[in-house]
Amino acid sequence: MSNDFTSLWTLTAAQLRDRVASSDPTPGGGSVSIVAATLGVASIQKAIVVSLKRSAADFARHQALLDLSSSTAALMASLSEFADADSLVFQNYLKACTLPRTTEDETAFRRAAKEDGLVRATRIPLEAATQMTRGLKFAEAATGLVDSHVRSEVLAGGVLLGASIKGVFLSVDASLSGISDRATRKALKLQRDELELAAALPRVTAH
């Protein structure tokens, strides 16, 4: 992370809310969606942790919950990093937009820096969406394992994940339109469409 970058996770909830609502360019929709996804996974983890308290009598279920808890904890950490990374790459893109262009060399350098910034601003949310689809699968698995009185936490987490995936796709689409290299744009669009299909597979429903 850049030395002048402040992690979203060091802000209070109120500070984060106000930053999102301000005219500041970051955190934008992509970062907000990733934060929401992280909280969705945290909600799933809550249900797992609560269920672990009384699951020791059923060894197989207890072990499955432990394994799932480990996976969701790792996913929370990964998504937390992506939320910051999404804001950082967009800040770097904005810096590229301010580069001088008084000479042909400066103009070419600025154009390349902007292109690189847009590609990075597309890849980060795509990588985050890949992680979120894993979260949907964790939610599906958790629904059949957690105690019934906390199943709503899993369902809520799944809803947040699904909405967050749609949110980052909006961010991806906005960046894709500005990428001038046709092959790169096509490859990233294909990755986005494949992820959208994958995200539609899991279904988390109440039992």
Secondary structure, 3 states (H helix, E strand, C coil): CCCCCCCHHHCCHHHHHHHHHCCCCCCCHHHHHHHHHHHHHHHHHHHHHHHHCCCCCCHHHHHHHHHHHHHHHHHHHHHHHHHHHHHHHHHHHHHHHCCCCCCHHHHHHHHHHHHHHHHHHHHHHHHHHHHHHHHHHHHHHHHCCCCHHHHHHHHHHHHHHHHHHHHHHHHHHHHHCCCCCHHHHHHHHHHHHHHHHHHCCCCCCCC
